Amino acid sequence: MIQFKVSDLVYDSLLDLLILLVTVRGATSSNRFKGILLLAKDTYSQNILGSWSSIDSSVQGVYCDGTSPNGITHTSSTTKSQIQANWSSPSTAAQGNIIINVSSTTITTVSQSANTSISSVDTTTTINSQVSGAALNLNWSYFGGITTVAIVTNNLGTSQWLGIGLSLDDRMGDDHVFVCKRLNDDTIQLQRFINPGGHIPPTIVTADSNYGGTFKVTRIALNNDLVYCEFILSNFTTTTDRRRKRSIAILSQSTQYRILVAIGQLDSSNSLVQHSSVTVKTQTMQLDQSGTITTINNEGSDDDKAIFLRAHGIIMLFIWMLFVSTGILIARYFKQSWPTRKLCDKPIWFAVHRSIMIFSAIMTLIAFGLILRYKRGTWVSQSLSREFAHSIIGILVISAAIIQPTMALFRCQPDHQYRFIFNYAHATVGTGALILSIATIFLATMFTIFDFVMNKPWRFLLTWILLEFVILIGFECLEIFYRNNWPPFNVQNRTELLQMNVRDNGSEATSSINDRSSSRDILKERLKTLLLILHILIAFGLSLTLAYGAGHIS
């Protein structure tokens, strides 16, 4: 809870100004805060009044109208026990009530009077969040049946838009959306939309649309890349036209809405292009109360933090689409290849398989650490069904990545009577982990963060699955044809040749047979190598394509 202390009330008769020293502090010494936004408004017109001067290094002026500092905000994300600033009333302001808003606490004063009173309304918690690299302050207040909403965002680029969606669930669709645009000529535009289901383009709400409340823009401004959009919602009614069917419930001041924050691009005609990111806020918004959400880059910029998410996605894509699948193919189809070649005194197929799988397990754990760092150790909400399912299946994949090398450490010798148990268990866990990883990646391609980078990225994963299936069929057919001596693997008069070699020179029989077998195997090995190379090229190309998308998450 945040309290106000109003002191040192001064009336400057020479300038005809009312000057207030405002101190914001925690309710107790242990209550500290990071973000702050102070604004003074006329209760009748909801216009921002007066100007502020900072007497505290932890706050600075906000130039909403581009000429004078008519707001105060924080300069850093450090925790604060209190802040102080002076507010000067406008000399031409009429007698009446002026409210000074901070988060959800209001000071009510009477213009040009030393009588002051403090009125507290429901307090909310200032949350630290990230919105696609742009700092955001969303503030809403309620007075006399009117809800005032102010959106202040930093670094909203030219031809970009920022939307605040009020939703009954955690997904875009059937929602009320308020969009602040920065047009291609750097003018600011504020509009109200409805989003009628999923990815259907939003529809602008006109004055006669009757979607709940009257929408009125009260202030828009751009100053030093600080975009300010303010509007009011008033004249709410509880009666609706029942003859008119709606997919979206009318906006209500008494309903708790989930807050969805989306950011995207504008096309050449300044129309909305599909959002590049959606952030679901943990705090709800009720229009007959007051509250604030403040984005503070207290642990580096949002882009810096997103590096961990990008790195997690890129590592997982390459490891499971390229390395793990290659290691499995080598173990299954190349055990009889290069029979006389050794690497570290081990058959070459085994040495390569072991190296690939150990590397994959290590990189999987690193990727897991990166996503933990990005999420700060918090679990995904169950209300985000795809993200939650992705996290659960991902944990199973990571568990398998730990179990596999651990299991290999305790395997028995190849000639042990129970070695077949290890072989089946090892193959089952490895193949199962690969299948689960495909499901995990597929869920990730359905996340909305991919929308701006590529259209339907799951199609690339599906292409990889189909091509890998064809390659797998190729390997299996090759083995079947070889075992059944299908042409051109058939060696004519093989039995007669074997008998003749044994009869002529028993000591050279093995050499002759091996020479014939080597000749017979040449085509098979070449075809297997060709299929392996084809697999590597396909897996690398498609994982690189998906990694490009993951590397441009916004």
PAMIBA-374852 format. One record per residue (C-alpha): residue in three letters; x, y, z. Coordinates in steps of 0.5 Angstrom, whole numbers, plus 500, padded with zeros to 3 digits. Layout:
# residues N
<type ALA&east X&north Y&up Z>
...
# end
This chain:
# residues 554
<type MET&east 500&north 500&up 500>
<type ILE&east 503&north 507&up 498>
<type GLN&east 501&north 513&up 503>
<type PHE&east 501&north 520&up 501>
<type LYS&east 504&north 526&up 506>
<type VAL&east 502&north 533&up 504>
<type SER&east 506&north 538&up 507>
<type ASP&east 509&north 545&up 506>
<type LEU&east 503&north 548&up 502>
<type VAL&east 505&north 554&up 499>
<type TYR&east 501&north 560&up 496>
<type ASP&east 505&north 564&up 491>
<type SER&east 501&north 571&up 491>
<type LEU&east 506&north 574&up 486>
<type LEU&east 505&north 568&up 481>
<type ASP&east 498&north 566&up 483>
<type LEU&east 500&north 559&up 484>
<type LEU&east 499&north 554&up 489>
<type ILE&east 505&north 549&up 490>
<type LEU&east 504&north 543&up 494>
<type LEU&east 510&north 539&up 496>
<type VAL&east 508&north 531&up 495>
<type THR&east 512&north 526&up 499>
<type VAL&east 510&north 518&up 497>
<type ARG&east 513&north 513&up 502>
<type GLY&east 511&north 506&up 504>
<type ALA&east 506&north 505&up 509>
<type THR&east 512&north 502&up 513>
<type SER&east 519&north 502&up 513>
<type SER&east 519&north 495&up 510>
<type ASN&east 515&north 497&up 504>
<type ARG&east 519&north 499&up 498>
<type PHE&east 517&north 501&up 491>
<type LYS&east 521&north 501&up 484>
<type GLY&east 516&north 505&up 479>
<type ILE&east 512&north 511&up 480>
<type LEU&east 507&north 516&up 476>
<type LEU&east 504&north 522&up 479>
<type LEU&east 499&north 526&up 475>
<type ALA&east 494&north 532&up 477>
<type LYS&east 488&north 532&up 473>
<type ASP&east 481&north 536&up 473>
<type THR&east 476&north 532&up 476>
<type TYR&east 471&north 535&up 471>
<type SER&east 474&north 534&up 464>
<type GLN&east 480&north 529&up 466>
<type ASN&east 485&north 534&up 463>
<type ILE&east 492&north 534&up 466>
<type LEU&east 493&north 540&up 470>
<type GLY&east 499&north 544&up 472>
<type SER&east 507&north 542&up 472>
<type TRP&east 512&north 538&up 476>
<type SER&east 519&north 540&up 479>
<type SER&east 523&north 535&up 481>
<type ILE&east 527&north 536&up 488>
<type ASP&east 529&north 528&up 488>
<type SER&east 534&north 525&up 484>
<type SER&east 530&north 519&up 483>
<type VAL&east 524&north 522&up 479>
<type GLN&east 524&north 526&up 473>
<type GLY&east 519&north 530&up 469>
<type VAL&east 514&north 527&up 464>
<type TYR&east 513&north 532&up 458>
<type CYS&east 506&north 529&up 456>
<type ASP&east 504&north 536&up 452>
<type GLY&east 511&north 537&up 449>
<type THR&east 512&north 543&up 453>
<type SER&east 512&north 543&up 460>
<type PRO&east 513&north 537&up 465>
<type ASN&east 506&north 535&up 467>
<type GLY&east 508&north 529&up 470>
<type ILE&east 513&north 525&up 475>
<type THR&east 516&north 518&up 474>
<type HIS&east 522&north 514&up 476>
<type THR&east 529&north 515&up 473>
<type SER&east 531&north 508&up 475>
<type SER&east 529&north 501&up 478>
<type THR&east 532&north 502&up 484>
<type THR&east 528&north 500&up 490>
<type LYS&east 525&north 507&up 494>
<type SER&east 523&north 508&up 501>
<type GLN&east 520&north 515&up 499>
<type ILE&east 520&north 520&up 493>
<type GLN&east 519&north 528&up 493>
<type ALA&east 516&north 533&up 488>
<type ASN&east 513&north 540&up 487>
<type TRP&east 507&north 541&up 484>
<type SER&east 505&north 548&up 481>
<type SER&east 498&north 549&up 479>
<type PRO&east 496&north 553&up 473>
<type SER&east 495&north 560&up 474>
<type THR&east 488&north 560&up 470>
<type ALA&east 485&north 554&up 473>
<type ALA&east 478&north 555&up 475>
<type GLN&east 476&north 553&up 482>
<type GLY&east 474&north 546&up 483>
<type ASN&east 477&north 539&up 485>
<type ILE&east 484&north 537&up 483>
<type ILE&east 486&north 530&up 484>
<type ILE&east 493&north 527&up 484>
<type ASN&east 494&north 520&up 482>
<type VAL&east 499&north 515&up 484>
<type SER&east 498&north 508&up 483>
<type SER&east 492&north 507&up 486>
<type THR&east 492&north 512&up 492>
<type THR&east 489&north 519&up 491>
<type ILE&east 490&north 526&up 494>
<type THR&east 484&north 531&up 493>
<type THR&east 485&north 538&up 494>
<type VAL&east 481&north 544&up 493>
<type SER&east 484&north 549&up 489>
<type GLN&east 488&north 555&up 492>
<type SER&east 486&north 553&up 499>
<type ALA&east 490&north 550&up 505>
<type ASN&east 485&north 545&up 506>
<type THR&east 487&north 538&up 504>
<type SER&east 484&north 531&up 505>
<type ILE&east 487&north 524&up 503>
<type SER&east 482&north 519&up 501>
<type SER&east 485&north 512&up 500>
<type VAL&east 482&north 507&up 495>
<type ASP&east 483&north 500&up 493>
<type THR&east 491&north 499&up 493>
<type THR&east 494&north 495&up 487>
<type THR&east 501&north 492&up 487>
<type THR&east 506&north 496&up 482>
<type ILE&east 508&north 490&up 477>
<type ASN&east 515&north 489&up 474>
<type SER&east 514&north 486&up 467>
<type GLN&east 517&north 487&up 460>
<type VAL&east 513&north 489&up 453>
<type SER&east 517&north 487&up 447>
<type GLY&east 523&north 492&up 449>
<type ALA&east 519&north 498&up 450>
<type ALA&east 518&north 500&up 457>
<type LEU&east 510&north 501&up 459>
<type ASN&east 506&north 504&up 464>
<type LEU&east 499&north 503&up 464>
<type ASN&east 495&north 507&up 469>
<type TRP&east 487&north 507&up 470>
<type SER&east 483&north 511&up 475>
<type TYR&east 476&north 511&up 477>
<type PHE&east 472&north 517&up 479>
<type GLY&east 465&north 519&up 479>
<type GLY&east 463&north 514&up 474>
<type ILE&east 468&north 515&up 469>
<type THR&east 474&north 511&up 468>
<type THR&east 481&north 514&up 466>
<type VAL&east 486&north 510&up 463>
<type ALA&east 493&north 512&up 461>
<type ILE&east 498&north 509&up 457>
<type VAL&east 505&north 511&up 457>
<type THR&east 510&north 507&up 453>
<type ASN&east 518&north 508&up 451>
<type ASN&east 521&north 507&up 445>
<type LEU&east 515&north 505&up 441>
<type GLY&east 518&north 506&up 434>
<type THR&east 515&north 509&up 428>
<type SER&east 509&north 505&up 424>
<type GLN&east 508&north 501&up 430>
<type TRP&east 502&north 500&up 435>
<type LEU&east 501&north 498&up 442>
<type GLY&east 495&north 495&up 444>
<type ILE&east 492&north 493&up 451>
<type GLY&east 487&north 488&up 451>
<type LEU&east 481&north 487&up 456>
<type SER&east 480&north 479&up 456>
<type LEU&east 476&north 474&up 460>
<type ASP&east 481&north 469&up 459>
<type ASP&east 489&north 469&up 457>
<type ARG&east 488&north 469&up 449>
<type MET&east 487&north 474&up 444>
<type GLY&east 480&north 473&up 441>
<type ASP&east 473&north 476&up 443>
<type ASP&east 476&north 482&up 447>
<type HIS&east 476&north 489&up 448>
<type VAL&east 482&north 492&up 445>
<type PHE&east 485&north 500&up 446>
<type VAL&east 490&north 501&up 441>
<type CYS&east 496&north 507&up 441>
<type LYS&east 499&north 508&up 434>
<type ARG&east 505&north 511&up 432>
<type LEU&east 504&north 513&up 425>
<type ASN&east 509&north 513&up 419>
<type ASP&east 509&north 521&up 420>
<type ASP&east 510&north 520&up 428>
<type THR&east 503&north 523&up 429>
<type ILE&east 500&north 519&up 435>
<type GLN&east 493&north 516&up 434>
<type LEU&east 489&north 512&up 439>
<type GLN&east 483&north 508&up 437>
<type ARG&east 478&north 503&up 440>
<type PHE&east 477&north 496&up 437>
<type ILE&east 474&north 489&up 438>
<type ASN&east 478&north 483&up 437>
<type PRO&east 472&north 478&up 434>
<type GLY&east 476&north 471&up 435>
<type GLY&east 483&north 469&up 435>
<type HIS&east 487&north 472&up 429>
<type ILE&east 481&north 475&up 425>
<type PRO&east 483&north 482&up 424>
<type PRO&east 481&north 487&up 429>
<type THR&east 474&north 491&up 428>
<type ILE&east 474&north 499&up 430>
<type VAL&east 469&north 501&up 435>
<type THR&east 465&north 507&up 432>
<type ALA&east 460&north 511&up 437>
<type ASP&east 454&north 507&up 435>
<type SER&east 457&north 500&up 436>
<type ASN&east 454&north 500&up 443>
<type TYR&east 460&north 495&up 446>
<type GLY&east 459&north 498&up 453>
<type GLY&east 461&north 505&up 455>
<type THR&east 463&north 511&up 451>
<type PHE&east 470&north 512&up 449>
<type LYS&east 473&north 519&up 449>
<type VAL&east 480&north 521&up 447>
<type THR&east 483&north 526&up 452>
<type ARG&east 490&north 526&up 451>
<type ILE&east 495&north 524&up 446>
<type ALA&east 503&north 526&up 445>
<type LEU&east 510&north 524&up 443>
<type ASN&east 516&north 527&up 446>
<type ASN&east 523&north 525&up 446>
<type ASP&east 520&north 518&up 444>
<type LEU&east 515&north 518&up 450>
<type VAL&east 508&north 516&up 447>
<type TYR&east 502&north 518&up 451>
<type CYS&east 495&north 516&up 450>
<type GLU&east 490&north 517&up 455>
<type PHE&east 482&north 516&up 454>
<type ILE&east 476&north 516&up 458>
<type LEU&east 470&north 511&up 459>
<type SER&east 464&north 513&up 461>
<type ASN&east 456&north 513&up 461>
<type PHE&east 456&north 505&up 462>
<type THR&east 449&north 502&up 462>
<type THR&east 447&north 495&up 464>
<type THR&east 441&north 494&up 459>
<type THR&east 443&north 491&up 452>
<type ASP&east 439&north 490&up 446>
<type ARG&east 438&north 483&up 446>
<type ARG&east 435&north 482&up 439>
<type ARG&east 443&north 484&up 437>
<type LYS&east 447&north 477&up 437>
<type ARG&east 454&north 479&up 440>
<type SER&east 460&north 474&up 440>
<type ILE&east 463&north 479&up 445>
<type ALA&east 460&north 481&up 451>
<type ILE&east 459&north 488&up 452>
<type LEU&east 465&north 492&up 456>
<type SER&east 463&north 492&up 464>
<type GLN&east 466&north 497&up 469>
<type SER&east 465&north 491&up 475>
<type THR&east 468&north 485&up 471>
<type GLN&east 475&north 483&up 472>
<type TYR&east 479&north 483&up 466>
<type ARG&east 485&north 479&up 464>
<type ILE&east 490&north 484&up 461>
<type LEU&east 493&north 482&up 454>
<type VAL&east 499&north 487&up 452>
<type ALA&east 500&north 486&up 444>
<type ILE&east 505&north 490&up 440>
<type GLY&east 506&north 490&up 432>
<type GLN&east 507&north 494&up 426>
<type LEU&east 503&north 498&up 422>
<type ASP&east 503&north 497&up 414>
<type SER&east 504&north 503&up 409>
<type SER&east 496&north 505&up 410>
<type ASN&east 497&north 505&up 418>
<type SER&east 493&north 499&up 419>
<type LEU&east 494&north 494&up 424>
<type VAL&east 499&north 488&up 422>
<type GLN&east 498&north 482&up 426>
<type HIS&east 502&north 483&up 433>
<type SER&east 509&north 480&up 434>
<type SER&east 508&north 479&up 441>
<type VAL&east 503&north 478&up 447>
<type THR&east 504&north 479&up 454>
<type VAL&east 499&north 476&up 459>
<type LYS&east 499&north 480&up 465>
<type THR&east 498&north 477&up 472>
<type GLN&east 494&north 483&up 475>
<type THR&east 487&north 484&up 473>
<type MET&east 484&north 490&up 471>
<type GLN&east 477&north 493&up 474>
<type LEU&east 474&north 499&up 471>
<type ASP&east 471&north 502&up 477>
<type GLN&east 477&north 501&up 481>
<type SER&east 484&north 504&up 480>
<type GLY&east 491&north 501&up 479>
<type THR&east 498&north 501&up 475>
<type ILE&east 502&north 496&up 471>
<type THR&east 509&north 499&up 471>
<type THR&east 515&north 496&up 466>
<type ILE&east 521&north 497&up 469>
<type ASN&east 528&north 494&up 466>
<type ASN&east 531&north 493&up 473>
<type GLU&east 535&north 487&up 470>
<type GLY&east 537&north 489&up 464>
<type SER&east 533&north 491&up 458>
<type ASP&east 527&north 486&up 455>
<type ASP&east 532&north 485&up 449>
<type ASP&east 537&north 483&up 453>
<type LYS&east 533&north 478&up 457>
<type ALA&east 530&north 475&up 451>
<type ILE&east 537&north 473&up 449>
<type PHE&east 536&north 467&up 454>
<type LEU&east 529&north 465&up 451>
<type ARG&east 532&north 465&up 444>
<type ALA&east 538&north 461&up 446>
<type HIS&east 534&north 456&up 449>
<type GLY&east 530&north 455&up 443>
<type ILE&east 536&north 455&up 438>
<type ILE&east 540&north 450&up 442>
<type MET&east 534&north 445&up 443>
<type LEU&east 532&north 446&up 435>
<type PHE&east 539&north 444&up 433>
<type ILE&east 540&north 439&up 438>
<type TRP&east 534&north 435&up 437>
<type MET&east 533&north 436&up 430>
<type LEU&east 540&north 435&up 428>
<type PHE&east 544&north 432&up 433>
<type VAL&east 540&north 427&up 437>
<type SER&east 537&north 424&up 430>
<type THR&east 543&north 423&up 427>
<type GLY&east 546&north 419&up 433>
<type ILE&east 540&north 415&up 433>
<type LEU&east 541&north 413&up 426>
<type ILE&east 548&north 412&up 426>
<type ALA&east 547&north 407&up 432>
<type ARG&east 542&north 403&up 428>
<type TYR&east 544&north 403&up 421>
<type PHE&east 552&north 404&up 422>
<type LYS&east 554&north 398&up 427>
<type GLN&east 557&north 394&up 421>
<type SER&east 560&north 400&up 417>
<type TRP&east 568&north 401&up 418>
<type PRO&east 569&north 394&up 421>
<type THR&east 576&north 395&up 422>
<type ARG&east 577&north 402&up 424>
<type LYS&east 577&north 404&up 431>
<type LEU&east 577&north 411&up 435>
<type CYS&east 579&north 411&up 442>
<type ASP&east 580&north 403&up 441>
<type LYS&east 572&north 403&up 440>
<type PRO&east 568&north 401&up 434>
<type ILE&east 568&north 408&up 430>
<type TRP&east 560&north 408&up 430>
<type PHE&east 560&north 407&up 437>
<type ALA&east 565&north 413&up 439>
<type VAL&east 561&north 417&up 434>
<type HIS&east 554&north 416&up 437>
<type ARG&east 557&north 416&up 444>
<type SER&east 560&north 423&up 443>
<type ILE&east 554&north 426&up 439>
<type MET&east 549&north 424&up 445>
<type ILE&east 554&north 426&up 451>
<type PHE&east 554&north 433&up 447>
<type SER&east 547&north 433&up 446>
<type ALA&east 545&north 431&up 454>
<type ILE&east 550&north 437&up 456>
<type MET&east 547&north 442&up 451>
<type THR&east 540&north 440&up 453>
<type LEU&east 542&north 442&up 460>
<type ILE&east 545&north 448&up 458>
<type ALA&east 538&north 450&up 454>
<type PHE&east 534&north 448&up 461>
<type GLY&east 538&north 453&up 465>
<type LEU&east 537&north 458&up 460>
<type ILE&east 530&north 458&up 460>
<type LEU&east 530&north 458&up 468>
<type ARG&east 534&north 464&up 467>
<type TYR&east 529&north 467&up 463>
<type LYS&east 523&north 465&up 467>
<type ARG&east 527&north 467&up 474>
<type GLY&east 525&north 460&up 476>
<type THR&east 518&north 461&up 476>
<type TRP&east 513&north 456&up 473>
<type VAL&east 508&north 457&up 467>
<type SER&east 501&north 458&up 469>
<type GLN&east 496&north 452&up 467>
<type SER&east 492&north 457&up 464>
<type LEU&east 497&north 458&up 458>
<type SER&east 495&north 451&up 456>
<type ARG&east 500&north 450&up 450>
<type GLU&east 506&north 454&up 454>
<type PHE&east 504&north 449&up 460>
<type ALA&east 504&north 443&up 456>
<type HIS&east 510&north 445&up 453>
<type SER&east 514&north 446&up 459>
<type ILE&east 511&north 439&up 462>
<type ILE&east 513&north 435&up 456>
<type GLY&east 520&north 439&up 456>
<type ILE&east 521&north 436&up 463>
<type LEU&east 520&north 429&up 460>
<type VAL&east 525&north 430&up 455>
<type ILE&east 530&north 433&up 459>
<type SER&east 529&north 427&up 464>
<type ALA&east 531&north 423&up 459>
<type ALA&east 537&north 426&up 457>
<type ILE&east 540&north 425&up 464>
<type ILE&east 537&north 418&up 464>
<type GLN&east 540&north 416&up 458>
<type PRO&east 548&north 417&up 459>
<type THR&east 547&north 415&up 466>
<type MET&east 544&north 408&up 464>
<type ALA&east 550&north 407&up 459>
<type LEU&east 555&north 408&up 465>
<type PHE&east 552&north 402&up 468>
<type ARG&east 551&north 397&up 462>
<type CYS&east 553&north 390&up 462>
<type GLN&east 558&north 387&up 457>
<type PRO&east 556&north 386&up 450>
<type ASP&east 556&north 378&up 451>
<type HIS&east 552&north 378&up 458>
<type GLN&east 546&north 374&up 458>
<type TYR&east 542&north 380&up 460>
<type ARG&east 545&north 385&up 456>
<type PHE&east 538&north 385&up 451>
<type ILE&east 535&north 389&up 457>
<type PHE&east 539&north 395&up 457>
<type ASN&east 539&north 395&up 449>
<type TYR&east 531&north 395&up 449>
<type ALA&east 531&north 400&up 455>
<type HIS&east 536&north 404&up 452>
<type ALA&east 533&north 404&up 445>
<type THR&east 526&north 406&up 448>
<type VAL&east 528&north 411&up 452>
<type GLY&east 532&north 415&up 446>
<type THR&east 527&north 414&up 441>
<type GLY&east 521&north 416&up 446>
<type ALA&east 525&north 422&up 448>
<type LEU&east 526&north 424&up 440>
<type ILE&east 518&north 423&up 439>
<type LEU&east 517&north 428&up 446>
<type SER&east 522&north 433&up 443>
<type ILE&east 518&north 433&up 437>
<type ALA&east 512&north 434&up 440>
<type THR&east 515&north 440&up 445>
<type ILE&east 518&north 443&up 439>
<type PHE&east 511&north 443&up 435>
<type LEU&east 508&north 446&up 441>
<type ALA&east 513&north 452&up 441>
<type THR&east 512&north 453&up 434>
<type MET&east 504&north 455&up 436>
<type PHE&east 506&north 460&up 440>
<type THR&east 504&north 467&up 438>
<type ILE&east 511&north 470&up 439>
<type PHE&east 513&north 467&up 432>
<type ASP&east 507&north 470&up 428>
<type PHE&east 511&north 476&up 426>
<type VAL&east 517&north 472&up 423>
<type MET&east 514&north 467&up 419>
<type ASN&east 507&north 464&up 417>
<type LYS&east 505&north 458&up 421>
<type PRO&east 512&north 455&up 423>
<type TRP&east 510&north 449&up 424>
<type ARG&east 509&north 447&up 417>
<type PHE&east 517&north 447&up 417>
<type LEU&east 517&north 442&up 423>
<type LEU&east 512&north 438&up 419>
<type THR&east 516&north 438&up 413>
<type TRP&east 522&north 435&up 417>
<type ILE&east 518&north 430&up 420>
<type LEU&east 515&north 427&up 413>
<type LEU&east 522&north 428&up 410>
<type GLU&east 525&north 424&up 416>
<type PHE&east 520&north 419&up 415>
<type VAL&east 522&north 418&up 408>
<type ILE&east 529&north 417&up 409>
<type LEU&east 528&north 412&up 415>
<type ILE&east 524&north 408&up 410>
<type GLY&east 530&north 408&up 405>
<type PHE&east 534&north 405&up 411>
<type GLU&east 530&north 400&up 412>
<type CYS&east 529&north 398&up 405>
<type LEU&east 536&north 398&up 404>
<type GLU&east 537&north 393&up 410>
<type ILE&east 531&north 388&up 407>
<type PHE&east 534&north 388&up 400>
<type TYR&east 541&north 387&up 402>
<type ARG&east 539&north 381&up 407>
<type ASN&east 535&north 378&up 402>
<type ASN&east 540&north 379&up 396>
<type TRP&east 536&north 383&up 392>
<type PRO&east 539&north 386&up 386>
<type PRO&east 544&north 389&up 385>
<type PHE&east 546&north 386&up 392>
<type ASN&east 546&north 379&up 389>
<type VAL&east 552&north 375&up 388>
<type GLN&east 552&north 370&up 383>
<type ASN&east 555&north 363&up 385>
<type ARG&east 556&north 365&up 392>
<type THR&east 556&north 358&up 394>
<type GLU&east 560&north 356&up 389>
<type LEU&east 565&north 361&up 390>
<type LEU&east 566&north 360&up 397>
<type GLN&east 567&north 352&up 396>
<type MET&east 572&north 353&up 391>
<type ASN&east 576&north 358&up 396>
<type VAL&east 576&north 353&up 401>
<type ARG&east 578&north 348&up 397>
<type ASP&east 584&north 351&up 394>
<type ASN&east 587&north 355&up 400>
<type GLY&east 584&north 354&up 407>
<type SER&east 588&north 360&up 409>
<type GLU&east 586&north 365&up 404>
<type ALA&east 579&north 363&up 405>
<type THR&east 577&north 368&up 410>
<type SER&east 581&north 374&up 406>
<type SER&east 577&north 372&up 399>
<type ILE&east 571&north 372&up 402>
<type ASN&east 572&north 378&up 406>
<type ASP&east 574&north 381&up 399>
<type ARG&east 568&north 379&up 396>
<type SER&east 564&north 381&up 402>
<type SER&east 567&north 388&up 401>
<type SER&east 566&north 389&up 394>
<type ARG&east 558&north 387&up 395>
<type ASP&east 558&north 392&up 401>
<type ILE&east 560&north 398&up 397>
<type LEU&east 554&north 400&up 394>
<type LYS&east 550&north 399&up 401>
<type GLU&east 555&north 403&up 404>
<type ARG&east 555&north 408&up 399>
<type LEU&east 547&north 409&up 399>
<type LYS&east 547&north 409&up 407>
<type THR&east 552&north 414&up 407>
<type LEU&east 548&north 418&up 402>
<type LEU&east 542&north 417&up 406>
<type LEU&east 546&north 420&up 412>
<type ILE&east 548&north 426&up 408>
<type LEU&east 541&north 427&up 406>
<type HIS&east 538&north 427&up 413>
<type ILE&east 544&north 432&up 416>
<type LEU&east 543&north 437&up 410>
<type ILE&east 535&north 437&up 411>
<type ALA&east 535&north 437&up 419>
<type PHE&east 540&north 442&up 419>
<type GLY&east 537&north 447&up 413>
<type LEU&east 530&north 446&up 417>
<type SER&east 533&north 447&up 424>
<type LEU&east 536&north 453&up 421>
<type THR&east 530&north 456&up 419>
<type LEU&east 526&north 455&up 425>
<type ALA&east 532&north 458&up 429>
<type TYR&east 532&north 464&up 425>
<type GLY&east 525&north 465&up 427>
<type ALA&east 527&north 463&up 434>
<type GLY&east 532&north 468&up 434>
<type HIS&east 528&north 474&up 432>
<type ILE&east 522&north 473&up 438>
<type SER&east 520&north 480&up 440>
# end
